[in-house]
Amino acid sequence: MDEQLAKEAIKAVSAEKQRIAEEVASLLKLNVEIDTTPSESLEKVIATLRAGAENAGVPVCDCVLIAGSQSGVAGAERVGMPCVVLRSSLTARAEFPSANATMDGFGGADLTITKLRNKRRS
């Protein structure tokens, strides 16, 4: 029963990640497909981050990755992209020392880019 519940939770989180990626992509007029399987390789993450920055016509260092996993943080660090981690129930106790900031949610309506930039490494 616990295994099935865990599988359903992972499936729901993956679906939510895809929904958010599609929403952001529609704002940027991009098409995004995220591989959220555990076998997601660092090379795929790095290639995706570089491709996203190139497609947007923005230097990688001027982008900000909003990540929810160690693979996203590692990829951002490798390409020199600032990274903010939004914790989920699955990562509530995880440490992300190379992220520029770690937050427990979107921060409410008062979260601004200025506040995000002023966040210190956790």
N, C-alpha and C positions, 0 to 999 in steps of 0.2 A: 504494500500500500504506500509506504513512504517513498519507494523508488518511483512509482507511478506519479505520485504527487510532485516529486522533484523534476521528473521529465516534463510534466505539464507546465511547471513553473518556468523551466528553461525555454520551452516552446513559446510561452506567453511573452517572455522577455525578448526573445528573438523577433517575434512579430512586432513588438513595440519599437524595437530598434529600427526595423525596416520601415515602419510607419513614419518615424521621426526623420529618418534619412530621406524618404520620399518627399516629405513636407519641405525639408530644407532644400532638397534638389529642385523642387518645383519653384521655390523662391529664386533660386540661382539659375533656373532654366537648364538644369543638368539631369541626367538619368543616372541613378545610383542603385546598385544592387550590392548589398552587404552579405558576405558569407559569415554567418555567425556560428558556424559549426566549431567545435573544439579544435579541429585540425587546422584552423586558420593559421597560415604561416606568416612569419614576420616579413618575408619577402613580398607577400601579397599585400600586406598592410602598407609597407613602404611604397610599393608601386601605386597603390590606390591614392595615398596621400599626395604623392608627386603628380599623378594624373589629375587629381582634383584641383590642385593649385594651378597647374598648367592650363587646364580647361577654363578656369576662372580668370586666367591672365594675371595672376598675382604671385609674387615670390612666396616660396614656402614659408619663409620667416615672417611674412606678413599675415599668414593664416593663423587660426587658432583651432585646434582639434578639441572637441568636447568628447571625451572618451569615457568608457565604462569598463574597460578591461586592461589588463597588463599588456596585452599585445598592442593595443592602440597607443598606450603610453610609450612602449618601447619603440614602436614605429615612428612616432612623433619625435622622440629623442634622437633617433638615427638620422632623420632628415632635417633636423633643426627647426621643427615646428613647435611653437608654444602649445602647451596642452593643459587642459583643465579636466579633472575627473569629477563626474557626477556619480556619487555612490548610489548603489541600489541595494536591495535586500541581499543580493548575492555577494556584494563587495563591501558590505558594511564594516567589516573588520580588516579588510585588506589594506596594505600600506602601498603608497604610490610615491616614493621619495623623489623620482625624477620629474613628476608633474609640477607645473608652475603653481597649481592650486588644486585643492581637493575640497569639494563642496557636498553637502548632504542633500542637495536639491537645487532647483533653479533659483532659489533665493527670493522668490516672491516678485512682486511688481517693481520693487525698487532696485533691482539688479541692473547695473549699467556697465557699459564697456569700461568706463573709467574705474569703477569699483573693481571690476574683474582684473584690470591691469595692475591695480594696486595690491592685489592679493599676493601674499608671500608664499614661497614653497612650504608645503606642509611637512 
